Amino acid sequence: MVVELTPPGPTKADALERLIAGEGIRRLVVAGDDVADVGALRRAGSCSVRTPCGSVSGRRRPRRSLEEVADVMVPGPEGVLELLGRFA
């Protein structure tokens, strides 16, 4: 059994929201591979910028919560690079 411990304070989702608001970002790709990334993926999916969300799946099976919020599942960091190459 695993319990994830996180320190109190801003989350990845909070940082993402501040970045979007402060920088005037119009397009965004968010990738993550762990439970800690679910909030950021959710926040990206609900923001007003165009957001293709992705999640990396590594050797281990991704958590169901990631699969539920991601628009795209790619096989590891190499898959993220391939996905980004499609936007070039």
PDB file of N, CA, C and O in Angstrom, chain B, residues numbered from 101:
ATOM      1  N   MET B 101       0.841  -1.171   0.000  1.00  0.00           N
ATOM      2  CA  MET B 101       0.000   0.000   0.000  1.00  0.00           C
ATOM      3  C   MET B 101       0.891   1.241   0.000  1.00  0.00           C
ATOM      4  O   MET B 101       1.907   1.291   0.693  1.00  0.00           O
ATOM      5  N   VAL B 102       0.493   2.238  -0.787  1.00  0.00           N
ATOM      6  CA  VAL B 102       1.283   3.462  -0.924  1.00  0.00           C
ATOM      7  C   VAL B 102       0.447   4.659  -0.489  1.00  0.00           C
ATOM      8  O   VAL B 102      -0.730   4.770  -0.832  1.00  0.00           O
ATOM      9  N   VAL B 103       1.062   5.534   0.255  1.00  0.00           N
ATOM     10  CA  VAL B 103       0.434   6.798   0.642  1.00  0.00           C
ATOM     11  C   VAL B 103       1.347   7.905   0.142  1.00  0.00           C
ATOM     12  O   VAL B 103       2.540   7.917   0.448  1.00  0.00           O
ATOM     13  N   GLU B 104       0.794   8.829  -0.621  1.00  0.00           N
ATOM     14  CA  GLU B 104       1.609   9.925  -1.139  1.00  0.00           C
ATOM     15  C   GLU B 104       1.539  11.099  -0.176  1.00  0.00           C
ATOM     16  O   GLU B 104       0.455  11.580   0.153  1.00  0.00           O
ATOM     17  N   LEU B 105       2.687  11.552   0.268  1.00  0.00           N
ATOM     18  CA  LEU B 105       2.780  12.691   1.174  1.00  0.00           C
ATOM     19  C   LEU B 105       3.182  13.924   0.383  1.00  0.00           C
ATOM     20  O   LEU B 105       4.126  13.884  -0.406  1.00  0.00           O
ATOM     21  N   THR B 106       2.474  15.001   0.594  1.00  0.00           N
ATOM     22  CA  THR B 106       2.825  16.249  -0.074  1.00  0.00           C
ATOM     23  C   THR B 106       2.863  17.365   0.961  1.00  0.00           C
ATOM     24  O   THR B 106       2.041  17.396   1.877  1.00  0.00           O
ATOM     25  N   PRO B 107       3.806  18.272   0.820  1.00  0.00           N
ATOM     26  CA  PRO B 107       3.877  19.379   1.770  1.00  0.00           C
ATOM     27  C   PRO B 107       2.714  20.341   1.532  1.00  0.00           C
ATOM     28  O   PRO B 107       2.206  20.433   0.414  1.00  0.00           O
ATOM     29  N   PRO B 108       2.293  21.054   2.571  1.00  0.00           N
ATOM     30  CA  PRO B 108       1.239  22.046   2.380  1.00  0.00           C
ATOM     31  C   PRO B 108       1.748  23.176   1.501  1.00  0.00           C
ATOM     32  O   PRO B 108       2.944  23.468   1.473  1.00  0.00           O
ATOM     33  N   GLY B 109       0.852  23.788   0.804  1.00  0.00           N
ATOM     34  CA  GLY B 109       1.241  24.912  -0.038  1.00  0.00           C
ATOM     35  C   GLY B 109       0.723  24.757  -1.444  1.00  0.00           C
ATOM     36  O   GLY B 109      -0.116  23.898  -1.712  1.00  0.00           O
ATOM     37  N   PRO B 110       1.218  25.584  -2.348  1.00  0.00           N
ATOM     38  CA  PRO B 110       0.735  25.560  -3.730  1.00  0.00           C
ATOM     39  C   PRO B 110       0.965  24.197  -4.386  1.00  0.00           C
ATOM     40  O   PRO B 110       1.941  23.504  -4.097  1.00  0.00           O
ATOM     41  N   THR B 111       0.055  23.841  -5.262  1.00  0.00           N
ATOM     42  CA  THR B 111       0.149  22.584  -6.011  1.00  0.00           C
ATOM     43  C   THR B 111       0.569  22.874  -7.444  1.00  0.00           C
ATOM     44  O   THR B 111       0.692  24.033  -7.840  1.00  0.00           O
ATOM     45  N   LYS B 112       0.787  21.822  -8.217  1.00  0.00           N
ATOM     46  CA  LYS B 112       1.084  21.989  -9.641  1.00  0.00           C
ATOM     47  C   LYS B 112      -0.078  22.685 -10.343  1.00  0.00           C
ATOM     48  O   LYS B 112       0.134  23.499 -11.241  1.00  0.00           O
ATOM     49  N   ALA B 113      -1.296  22.367  -9.937  1.00  0.00           N
ATOM     50  CA  ALA B 113      -2.471  23.005 -10.536  1.00  0.00           C
ATOM     51  C   ALA B 113      -2.476  24.505 -10.252  1.00  0.00           C
ATOM     52  O   ALA B 113      -2.799  25.298 -11.136  1.00  0.00           O
ATOM     53  N   ASP B 114      -2.123  24.900  -9.033  1.00  0.00           N
ATOM     54  CA  ASP B 114      -2.052  26.323  -8.687  1.00  0.00           C
ATOM     55  C   ASP B 114      -0.988  27.033  -9.518  1.00  0.00           C
ATOM     56  O   ASP B 114      -1.219  28.132 -10.023  1.00  0.00           O
ATOM     57  N   ALA B 115       0.168  26.409  -9.657  1.00  0.00           N
ATOM     58  CA  ALA B 115       1.250  27.002 -10.450  1.00  0.00           C
ATOM     59  C   ALA B 115       0.830  27.148 -11.910  1.00  0.00           C
ATOM     60  O   ALA B 115       1.136  28.155 -12.548  1.00  0.00           O
ATOM     61  N   LEU B 116       0.142  26.164 -12.429  1.00  0.00           N
ATOM     62  CA  LEU B 116      -0.326  26.204 -13.809  1.00  0.00           C
ATOM     63  C   LEU B 116      -1.306  27.364 -14.010  1.00  0.00           C
ATOM     64  O   LEU B 116      -1.208  28.102 -14.990  1.00  0.00           O
ATOM     65  N   GLU B 117      -2.233  27.515 -13.092  1.00  0.00           N
ATOM     66  CA  GLU B 117      -3.208  28.597 -13.191  1.00  0.00           C
ATOM     67  C   GLU B 117      -2.527  29.965 -13.159  1.00  0.00           C
ATOM     68  O   GLU B 117      -2.886  30.855 -13.930  1.00  0.00           O
ATOM     69  N   ARG B 118      -1.553  30.134 -12.275  1.00  0.00           N
ATOM     70  CA  ARG B 118      -0.819  31.407 -12.191  1.00  0.00           C
ATOM     71  C   ARG B 118      -0.028  31.678 -13.474  1.00  0.00           C
ATOM     72  O   ARG B 118       0.027  32.808 -13.958  1.00  0.00           O
ATOM     73  N   LEU B 119       0.572  30.634 -14.006  1.00  0.00           N
ATOM     74  CA  LEU B 119       1.344  30.777 -15.240  1.00  0.00           C
ATOM     75  C   LEU B 119       0.454  31.221 -16.395  1.00  0.00           C
ATOM     76  O   LEU B 119       0.817  32.120 -17.153  1.00  0.00           O
ATOM     77  N   ILE B 120      -0.696  30.601 -16.527  1.00  0.00           N
ATOM     78  CA  ILE B 120      -1.623  30.953 -17.607  1.00  0.00           C
ATOM     79  C   ILE B 120      -2.093  32.394 -17.457  1.00  0.00           C
ATOM     80  O   ILE B 120      -2.106  33.152 -18.427  1.00  0.00           O
ATOM     81  N   ALA B 121      -2.479  32.772 -16.241  1.00  0.00           N
ATOM     82  CA  ALA B 121      -2.982  34.127 -15.997  1.00  0.00           C
ATOM     83  C   ALA B 121      -1.887  35.175 -16.193  1.00  0.00           C
ATOM     84  O   ALA B 121      -2.141  36.240 -16.757  1.00  0.00           O
ATOM     85  N   GLY B 122      -0.682  34.879 -15.733  1.00  0.00           N
ATOM     86  CA  GLY B 122       0.388  35.863 -15.763  1.00  0.00           C
ATOM     87  C   GLY B 122       1.078  36.023 -17.100  1.00  0.00           C
ATOM     88  O   GLY B 122       1.609  37.093 -17.400  1.00  0.00           O
ATOM     89  N   GLU B 123       1.077  34.984 -17.900  1.00  0.00           N
ATOM     90  CA  GLU B 123       1.827  35.018 -19.156  1.00  0.00           C
ATOM     91  C   GLU B 123       0.952  35.159 -20.392  1.00  0.00           C
ATOM     92  O   GLU B 123       1.479  35.315 -21.493  1.00  0.00           O
ATOM     93  N   GLY B 124      -0.356  35.112 -20.247  1.00  0.00           N
ATOM     94  CA  GLY B 124      -1.244  35.235 -21.401  1.00  0.00           C
ATOM     95  C   GLY B 124      -1.116  34.058 -22.354  1.00  0.00           C
ATOM     96  O   GLY B 124      -1.221  34.231 -23.568  1.00  0.00           O
ATOM     97  N   ILE B 125      -0.897  32.894 -21.832  1.00  0.00           N
ATOM     98  CA  ILE B 125      -0.720  31.690 -22.664  1.00  0.00           C
ATOM     99  C   ILE B 125      -2.029  31.358 -23.374  1.00  0.00           C
ATOM    100  O   ILE B 125      -3.099  31.390 -22.767  1.00  0.00           O
ATOM    101  N   ARG B 126      -1.933  31.035 -24.683  1.00  0.00           N
ATOM    102  CA  ARG B 126      -3.126  30.686 -25.459  1.00  0.00           C
ATOM    103  C   ARG B 126      -3.241  29.198 -25.727  1.00  0.00           C
ATOM    104  O   ARG B 126      -4.349  28.689 -25.899  1.00  0.00           O
ATOM    105  N   ARG B 127      -2.125  28.491 -25.765  1.00  0.00           N
ATOM    106  CA  ARG B 127      -2.129  27.043 -25.996  1.00  0.00           C
ATOM    107  C   ARG B 127      -1.231  26.376 -24.984  1.00  0.00           C
ATOM    108  O   ARG B 127      -0.227  26.940 -24.548  1.00  0.00           O
ATOM    109  N   LEU B 128      -1.609  25.155 -24.612  1.00  0.00           N
ATOM    110  CA  LEU B 128      -0.919  24.509 -23.516  1.00  0.00           C
ATOM    111  C   LEU B 128      -0.984  23.001 -23.675  1.00  0.00           C
ATOM    112  O   LEU B 128      -2.023  22.453 -24.043  1.00  0.00           O
ATOM    113  N   VAL B 129       0.116  22.336 -23.398  1.00  0.00           N
ATOM    114  CA  VAL B 129       0.146  20.879 -23.310  1.00  0.00           C
ATOM    115  C   VAL B 129       0.663  20.538 -21.926  1.00  0.00           C
ATOM    116  O   VAL B 129       1.719  21.021 -21.516  1.00  0.00           O
ATOM    117  N   VAL B 130      -0.067  19.719 -21.214  1.00  0.00           N
ATOM    118  CA  VAL B 130       0.331  19.304 -19.866  1.00  0.00           C
ATOM    119  C   VAL B 130       0.535  17.808 -19.893  1.00  0.00           C
ATOM    120  O   VAL B 130      -0.327  17.068 -20.366  1.00  0.00           O
ATOM    121  N   ALA B 131       1.668  17.358 -19.391  1.00  0.00           N
ATOM    122  CA  ALA B 131       1.946  15.920 -19.323  1.00  0.00           C
ATOM    123  C   ALA B 131       2.298  15.563 -17.892  1.00  0.00           C
ATOM    124  O   ALA B 131       2.952  16.333 -17.188  1.00  0.00           O
ATOM    125  N   GLY B 132       1.860  14.399 -17.473  1.00  0.00           N
ATOM    126  CA  GLY B 132       2.167  13.950 -16.129  1.00  0.00           C
ATOM    127  C   GLY B 132       2.095  12.444 -16.056  1.00  0.00           C
ATOM    128  O   GLY B 132       1.521  11.796 -16.932  1.00  0.00           O
ATOM    129  N   ASP B 133       2.680  11.885 -15.008  1.00  0.00           N
ATOM    130  CA  ASP B 133       2.705  10.423 -14.913  1.00  0.00           C
ATOM    131  C   ASP B 133       2.381   9.910 -13.516  1.00  0.00           C
ATOM    132  O   ASP B 133       2.637   8.747 -13.207  1.00  0.00           O
ATOM    133  N   ASP B 134       1.822  10.766 -12.675  1.00  0.00           N
ATOM    134  CA  ASP B 134       1.577  10.337 -11.308  1.00  0.00           C
ATOM    135  C   ASP B 134       0.327  11.013 -10.767  1.00  0.00           C
ATOM    136  O   ASP B 134      -0.205  11.951 -11.360  1.00  0.00           O
ATOM    137  N   VAL B 135      -0.118  10.521  -9.650  1.00  0.00           N
ATOM    138  CA  VAL B 135      -1.306  11.048  -8.994  1.00  0.00           C
ATOM    139  C   VAL B 135      -1.164  12.549  -8.712  1.00  0.00           C
ATOM    140  O   VAL B 135      -2.152  13.281  -8.765  1.00  0.00           O
ATOM    141  N   ALA B 136       0.028  13.002  -8.421  1.00  0.00           N
ATOM    142  CA  ALA B 136       0.255  14.422  -8.142  1.00  0.00           C
ATOM    143  C   ALA B 136      -0.047  15.293  -9.359  1.00  0.00           C
ATOM    144  O   ALA B 136      -0.239  16.501  -9.213  1.00  0.00           O
ATOM    145  N   ASP B 137      -0.093  14.709 -10.548  1.00  0.00           N
ATOM    146  CA  ASP B 137      -0.339  15.468 -11.770  1.00  0.00           C
ATOM    147  C   ASP B 137      -1.820  15.559 -12.139  1.00  0.00           C
ATOM    148  O   ASP B 137      -2.184  16.328 -13.029  1.00  0.00           O
ATOM    149  N   VAL B 138      -2.664  14.797 -11.477  1.00  0.00           N
ATOM    150  CA  VAL B 138      -4.088  14.761 -11.816  1.00  0.00           C
ATOM    151  C   VAL B 138      -4.722  16.144 -11.681  1.00  0.00           C
ATOM    152  O   VAL B 138      -5.472  16.568 -12.560  1.00  0.00           O
ATOM    153  N   GLY B 139      -4.431  16.846 -10.599  1.00  0.00           N
ATOM    154  CA  GLY B 139      -4.996  18.184 -10.399  1.00  0.00           C
ATOM    155  C   GLY B 139      -4.596  19.150 -11.505  1.00  0.00           C
ATOM    156  O   GLY B 139      -5.420  19.933 -11.976  1.00  0.00           O
ATOM    157  N   ALA B 140      -3.334  19.097 -11.922  1.00  0.00           N
ATOM    158  CA  ALA B 140      -2.871  19.973 -13.001  1.00  0.00           C
ATOM    159  C   ALA B 140      -3.551  19.619 -14.320  1.00  0.00           C
ATOM    160  O   ALA B 140      -3.910  20.510 -15.089  1.00  0.00           O
ATOM    161  N   LEU B 141      -3.729  18.332 -14.585  1.00  0.00           N
ATOM    162  CA  LEU B 141      -4.422  17.924 -15.809  1.00  0.00           C
ATOM    163  C   LEU B 141      -5.878  18.382 -15.783  1.00  0.00           C
ATOM    164  O   LEU B 141      -6.406  18.838 -16.796  1.00  0.00           O
ATOM    165  N   ARG B 142      -6.515  18.262 -14.642  1.00  0.00           N
ATOM    166  CA  ARG B 142      -7.908  18.728 -14.514  1.00  0.00           C
ATOM    167  C   ARG B 142      -7.978  20.235 -14.724  1.00  0.00           C
ATOM    168  O   ARG B 142      -8.835  20.725 -15.459  1.00  0.00           O
ATOM    169  N   ARG B 143      -7.079  20.967 -14.080  1.00  0.00           N
ATOM    170  CA  ARG B 143      -7.082  22.425 -14.197  1.00  0.00           C
ATOM    171  C   ARG B 143      -6.831  22.837 -15.644  1.00  0.00           C
ATOM    172  O   ARG B 143      -7.474  23.760 -16.145  1.00  0.00           O
ATOM    173  N   ALA B 144      -5.914  22.171 -16.310  1.00  0.00           N
ATOM    174  CA  ALA B 144      -5.639  22.492 -17.715  1.00  0.00           C
ATOM    175  C   ALA B 144      -6.869  22.246 -18.579  1.00  0.00           C
ATOM    176  O   ALA B 144      -7.162  23.025 -19.486  1.00  0.00           O
ATOM    177  N   GLY B 145      -7.583  21.172 -18.301  1.00  0.00           N
ATOM    178  CA  GLY B 145      -8.774  20.859 -19.082  1.00  0.00           C
ATOM    179  C   GLY B 145      -9.910  21.832 -18.868  1.00  0.00           C
ATOM    180  O   GLY B 145     -10.803  21.932 -19.710  1.00  0.00           O
ATOM    181  N   SER B 146      -9.896  22.553 -17.759  1.00  0.00           N
ATOM    182  CA  SER B 146     -10.990  23.478 -17.472  1.00  0.00           C
ATOM    183  C   SER B 146     -10.644  24.933 -17.757  1.00  0.00           C
ATOM    184  O   SER B 146     -11.492  25.808 -17.585  1.00  0.00           O
ATOM    185  N   CYS B 147      -9.422  25.208 -18.187  1.00  0.00           N
ATOM    186  CA  CYS B 147      -9.045  26.604 -18.412  1.00  0.00           C
ATOM    187  C   CYS B 147      -9.482  27.068 -19.796  1.00  0.00           C
ATOM    188  O   CYS B 147      -9.888  26.263 -20.635  1.00  0.00           O
ATOM    189  N   SER B 148      -9.395  28.354 -20.017  1.00  0.00           N
ATOM    190  CA  SER B 148      -9.925  28.941 -21.244  1.00  0.00           C
ATOM    191  C   SER B 148      -8.966  28.854 -22.430  1.00  0.00           C
ATOM    192  O   SER B 148      -9.339  29.217 -23.546  1.00  0.00           O
ATOM    193  N   VAL B 149      -7.751  28.384 -22.213  1.00  0.00           N
ATOM    194  CA  VAL B 149      -6.818  28.246 -23.326  1.00  0.00           C
ATOM    195  C   VAL B 149      -7.050  26.911 -24.023  1.00  0.00           C
ATOM    196  O   VAL B 149      -7.616  25.991 -23.433  1.00  0.00           O
ATOM    197  N   ARG B 150      -6.622  26.805 -25.257  1.00  0.00           N
ATOM    198  CA  ARG B 150      -6.718  25.533 -25.984  1.00  0.00           C
ATOM    199  C   ARG B 150      -5.716  24.570 -25.355  1.00  0.00           C
ATOM    200  O   ARG B 150      -4.520  24.858 -25.317  1.00  0.00           O
ATOM    201  N   THR B 151      -6.193  23.439 -24.865  1.00  0.00           N
ATOM    202  CA  THR B 151      -5.362  22.566 -24.046  1.00  0.00           C
ATOM    203  C   THR B 151      -5.438  21.109 -24.444  1.00  0.00           C
ATOM    204  O   THR B 151      -6.336  20.403 -23.985  1.00  0.00           O
ATOM    205  N   PRO B 152      -4.527  20.629 -25.284  1.00  0.00           N
ATOM    206  CA  PRO B 152      -4.448  19.176 -25.438  1.00  0.00           C
ATOM    207  C   PRO B 152      -3.704  18.616 -24.226  1.00  0.00           C
ATOM    208  O   PRO B 152      -2.516  18.890 -24.051  1.00  0.00           O
ATOM    209  N   CYS B 153      -4.371  17.857 -23.413  1.00  0.00           N
ATOM    210  CA  CYS B 153      -3.743  17.289 -22.226  1.00  0.00           C
ATOM    211  C   CYS B 153      -3.191  15.921 -22.556  1.00  0.00           C
ATOM    212  O   CYS B 153      -3.761  15.195 -23.371  1.00  0.00           O
ATOM    213  N   GLY B 154      -2.118  15.577 -21.947  1.00  0.00           N
ATOM    214  CA  GLY B 154      -1.551  14.260 -22.164  1.00  0.00           C
ATOM    215  C   GLY B 154      -1.062  13.681 -20.866  1.00  0.00           C
ATOM    216  O   GLY B 154      -0.857  14.402 -19.889  1.00  0.00           O
ATOM    217  N   SER B 155      -0.879  12.404 -20.853  1.00  0.00           N
ATOM    218  CA  SER B 155      -0.313  11.752 -19.684  1.00  0.00           C
ATOM    219  C   SER B 155       0.664  10.699 -20.164  1.00  0.00           C
ATOM    220  O   SER B 155       0.415  10.008 -21.152  1.00  0.00           O
ATOM    221  N   VAL B 156       1.756  10.584 -19.473  1.00  0.00           N
ATOM    222  CA  VAL B 156       2.782   9.622 -19.822  1.00  0.00           C
ATOM    223  C   VAL B 156       2.507   8.323 -19.078  1.00  0.00           C
ATOM    224  O   VAL B 156       2.250   8.331 -17.874  1.00  0.00           O
ATOM    225  N   SER B 157       2.561   7.233 -19.785  1.00  0.00           N
ATOM    226  CA  SER B 157       2.513   5.953 -19.081  1.00  0.00           C
ATOM    227  C   SER B 157       3.875   5.300 -19.236  1.00  0.00           C
ATOM    228  O   SER B 157       4.372   5.139 -20.350  1.00  0.00           O
ATOM    229  N   GLY B 158       4.459   4.936 -18.148  1.00  0.00           N
ATOM    230  CA  GLY B 158       5.784   4.319 -18.170  1.00  0.00           C
ATOM    231  C   GLY B 158       5.678   2.811 -18.135  1.00  0.00           C
ATOM    232  O   GLY B 158       4.742   2.232 -18.685  1.00  0.00           O
ATOM    233  N   ARG B 159       6.626   2.184 -17.497  1.00  0.00           N
ATOM    234  CA  ARG B 159       6.632   0.726 -17.394  1.00  0.00           C
ATOM    235  C   ARG B 159       5.465   0.207 -16.579  1.00  0.00           C
ATOM    236  O   ARG B 159       4.892  -0.842 -16.876  1.00  0.00           O
ATOM    237  N   ARG B 160       5.127   0.955 -15.555  1.00  0.00           N
ATOM    238  CA  ARG B 160       4.021   0.510 -14.717  1.00  0.00           C
ATOM    239  C   ARG B 160       2.707   1.046 -15.269  1.00  0.00           C
ATOM    240  O   ARG B 160       2.678   2.053 -15.975  1.00  0.00           O
ATOM    241  N   ARG B 161       1.658   0.380 -14.947  1.00  0.00           N
ATOM    242  CA  ARG B 161       0.329   0.782 -15.409  1.00  0.00           C
ATOM    243  C   ARG B 161      -0.031   2.131 -14.781  1.00  0.00           C
ATOM    244  O   ARG B 161       0.106   2.300 -13.570  1.00  0.00           O
ATOM    245  N   PRO B 162      -0.490   3.096 -15.591  1.00  0.00           N
ATOM    246  CA  PRO B 162      -0.849   4.398 -15.027  1.00  0.00           C
ATOM    247  C   PRO B 162      -2.062   4.277 -14.108  1.00  0.00           C
ATOM    248  O   PRO B 162      -2.890   3.378 -14.258  1.00  0.00           O
ATOM    249  N   ARG B 163      -2.142   5.171 -13.188  1.00  0.00           N
ATOM    250  CA  ARG B 163      -3.281   5.183 -12.276  1.00  0.00           C
ATOM    251  C   ARG B 163      -4.556   5.515 -13.039  1.00  0.00           C
ATOM    252  O   ARG B 163      -4.547   6.325 -13.966  1.00  0.00           O
ATOM    253  N   ARG B 164      -5.635   4.888 -12.644  1.00  0.00           N
ATOM    254  CA  ARG B 164      -6.922   5.113 -13.303  1.00  0.00           C
ATOM    255  C   ARG B 164      -7.292   6.593 -13.301  1.00  0.00           C
ATOM    256  O   ARG B 164      -7.875   7.086 -14.267  1.00  0.00           O
ATOM    257  N   SER B 165      -6.960   7.302 -12.229  1.00  0.00           N
ATOM    258  CA  SER B 165      -7.295   8.720 -12.151  1.00  0.00           C
ATOM    259  C   SER B 165      -6.626   9.520 -13.271  1.00  0.00           C
ATOM    260  O   SER B 165      -7.203  10.488 -13.767  1.00  0.00           O
ATOM    261  N   LEU B 166      -5.421   9.126 -13.671  1.00  0.00           N
ATOM    262  CA  LEU B 166      -4.757   9.795 -14.800  1.00  0.00           C
ATOM    263  C   LEU B 166      -5.480   9.498 -16.101  1.00  0.00           C
ATOM    264  O   LEU B 166      -5.695  10.393 -16.917  1.00  0.00           O
ATOM    265  N   GLU B 167      -5.854   8.244 -16.293  1.00  0.00           N
ATOM    266  CA  GLU B 167      -6.546   7.863 -17.525  1.00  0.00           C
ATOM    267  C   GLU B 167      -7.878   8.591 -17.657  1.00  0.00           C
ATOM    268  O   GLU B 167      -8.321   8.884 -18.768  1.00  0.00           O
ATOM    269  N   GLU B 168      -8.515   8.881 -16.534  1.00  0.00           N
ATOM    270  CA  GLU B 168      -9.812   9.549 -16.556  1.00  0.00           C
ATOM    271  C   GLU B 168      -9.719  11.020 -16.950  1.00  0.00           C
ATOM    272  O   GLU B 168     -10.668  11.554 -17.525  1.00  0.00           O
ATOM    273  N   VAL B 169      -8.615  11.684 -16.662  1.00  0.00           N
ATOM    274  CA  VAL B 169      -8.510  13.119 -16.942  1.00  0.00           C
ATOM    275  C   VAL B 169      -7.694  13.442 -18.187  1.00  0.00           C
ATOM    276  O   VAL B 169      -7.795  14.552 -18.708  1.00  0.00           O
ATOM    277  N   ALA B 170      -6.900  12.518 -18.670  1.00  0.00           N
ATOM    278  CA  ALA B 170      -6.037  12.798 -19.828  1.00  0.00           C
ATOM    279  C   ALA B 170      -6.811  12.661 -21.133  1.00  0.00           C
ATOM    280  O   ALA B 170      -7.661  11.782 -21.276  1.00  0.00           O
ATOM    281  N   ASP B 171      -6.508  13.534 -22.075  1.00  0.00           N
ATOM    282  CA  ASP B 171      -7.071  13.430 -23.415  1.00  0.00           C
ATOM    283  C   ASP B 171      -6.308  12.401 -24.231  1.00  0.00           C
ATOM    284  O   ASP B 171      -6.869  11.744 -25.107  1.00  0.00           O
ATOM    285  N   VAL B 172      -5.026  12.269 -23.934  1.00  0.00           N
ATOM    286  CA  VAL B 172      -4.141  11.388 -24.696  1.00  0.00           C
ATOM    287  C   VAL B 172      -3.236  10.658 -23.716  1.00  0.00           C
ATOM    288  O   VAL B 172      -2.741  11.259 -22.763  1.00  0.00           O
ATOM    289  N   MET B 173      -3.020   9.383 -23.940  1.00  0.00           N
ATOM    290  CA  MET B 173      -2.036   8.622 -23.163  1.00  0.00           C
ATOM    291  C   MET B 173      -0.908   8.264 -24.130  1.00  0.00           C
ATOM    292  O   MET B 173      -1.158   7.701 -25.196  1.00  0.00           O
ATOM    293  N   VAL B 174       0.307   8.585 -23.768  1.00  0.00           N
ATOM    294  CA  VAL B 174       1.455   8.273 -24.616  1.00  0.00           C
ATOM    295  C   VAL B 174       2.423   7.380 -23.858  1.00  0.00           C
ATOM    296  O   VAL B 174       2.469   7.419 -22.628  1.00  0.00           O
ATOM    297  N   PRO B 175       3.199   6.573 -24.580  1.00  0.00           N
ATOM    298  CA  PRO B 175       4.115   5.628 -23.929  1.00  0.00           C
ATOM    299  C   PRO B 175       5.436   6.250 -23.506  1.00  0.00           C
ATOM    300  O   PRO B 175       6.425   6.167 -24.235  1.00  0.00           O
ATOM    301  N   GLY B 176       5.458   6.859 -22.359  1.00  0.00           N
ATOM    302  CA  GLY B 176       6.699   7.380 -21.800  1.00  0.00           C
ATOM    303  C   GLY B 176       7.121   8.709 -22.380  1.00  0.00           C
ATOM    304  O   GLY B 176       6.424   9.276 -23.222  1.00  0.00           O
ATOM    305  N   PRO B 177       8.270   9.215 -21.930  1.00  0.00           N
ATOM    306  CA  PRO B 177       8.775  10.507 -22.398  1.00  0.00           C
ATOM    307  C   PRO B 177       8.954  10.574 -23.914  1.00  0.00           C
ATOM    308  O   PRO B 177       8.777  11.635 -24.513  1.00  0.00           O
ATOM    309  N   GLU B 178       9.299   9.462 -24.528  1.00  0.00           N
ATOM    310  CA  GLU B 178       9.454   9.447 -25.994  1.00  0.00           C
ATOM    311  C   GLU B 178       8.125   9.777 -26.664  1.00  0.00           C
ATOM    312  O   GLU B 178       8.091  10.467 -27.682  1.00  0.00           O
ATOM    313  N   GLY B 179       7.039   9.284 -26.092  1.00  0.00           N
ATOM    314  CA  GLY B 179       5.712   9.575 -26.625  1.00  0.00           C
ATOM    315  C   GLY B 179       5.358  11.040 -26.504  1.00  0.00           C
ATOM    316  O   GLY B 179       4.681  11.592 -27.371  1.00  0.00           O
ATOM    317  N   VAL B 180       5.815  11.681 -25.423  1.00  0.00           N
ATOM    318  CA  VAL B 180       5.587  13.115 -25.263  1.00  0.00           C
ATOM    319  C   VAL B 180       6.317  13.873 -26.367  1.00  0.00           C
ATOM    320  O   VAL B 180       5.758  14.795 -26.960  1.00  0.00           O
ATOM    321  N   LEU B 181       7.553  13.495 -26.643  1.00  0.00           N
ATOM    322  CA  LEU B 181       8.305  14.158 -27.717  1.00  0.00           C
ATOM    323  C   LEU B 181       7.619  13.995 -29.061  1.00  0.00           C
ATOM    324  O   LEU B 181       7.546  14.941 -29.846  1.00  0.00           O
ATOM    325  N   GLU B 182       7.116  12.797 -29.328  1.00  0.00           N
ATOM    326  CA  GLU B 182       6.412  12.570 -30.593  1.00  0.00           C
ATOM    327  C   GLU B 182       5.149  13.431 -30.660  1.00  0.00           C
ATOM    328  O   GLU B 182       4.855  14.032 -31.693  1.00  0.00           O
ATOM    329  N   LEU B 183       4.407  13.487 -29.554  1.00  0.00           N
ATOM    330  CA  LEU B 183       3.193  14.316 -29.510  1.00  0.00           C
ATOM    331  C   LEU B 183       3.525  15.772 -29.767  1.00  0.00           C
ATOM    332  O   LEU B 183       2.844  16.433 -30.551  1.00  0.00           O
ATOM    333  N   LEU B 184       4.560  16.281 -29.119  1.00  0.00           N
ATOM    334  CA  LEU B 184       4.945  17.675 -29.323  1.00  0.00           C
ATOM    335  C   LEU B 184       5.395  17.928 -30.754  1.00  0.00           C
ATOM    336  O   LEU B 184       5.164  19.006 -31.301  1.00  0.00           O
ATOM    337  N   GLY B 185       6.037  16.932 -31.363  1.00  0.00           N
ATOM    338  CA  GLY B 185       6.465  17.073 -32.758  1.00  0.00           C
ATOM    339  C   GLY B 185       5.316  17.272 -33.719  1.00  0.00           C
ATOM    340  O   GLY B 185       5.503  17.847 -34.791  1.00  0.00           O
ATOM    341  N   ARG B 186       4.140  16.814 -33.364  1.00  0.00           N
ATOM    342  CA  ARG B 186       2.960  16.981 -34.214  1.00  0.00           C
ATOM    343  C   ARG B 186       2.510  18.432 -34.274  1.00  0.00           C
ATOM    344  O   ARG B 186       1.808  18.824 -35.206  1.00  0.00           O
ATOM    345  N   PHE B 187       2.907  19.231 -33.291  1.00  0.00           N
ATOM    346  CA  PHE B 187       2.492  20.636 -33.263  1.00  0.00           C
ATOM    347  C   PHE B 187       3.485  21.554 -33.957  1.00  0.00           C
ATOM    348  O   PHE B 187       3.208  22.739 -34.144  1.00  0.00           O
ATOM    349  N   ALA B 188       4.628  21.023 -34.338  1.00  0.00           N
ATOM    350  CA  ALA B 188       5.670  21.855 -34.950  1.00  0.00           C
ATOM    351  C   ALA B 188       5.344  22.216 -36.381  1.00  0.00           C
ATOM    352  O   ALA B 188       6.121  22.911 -37.035  1.00  0.00           O
TER     353      ALA B 188
END
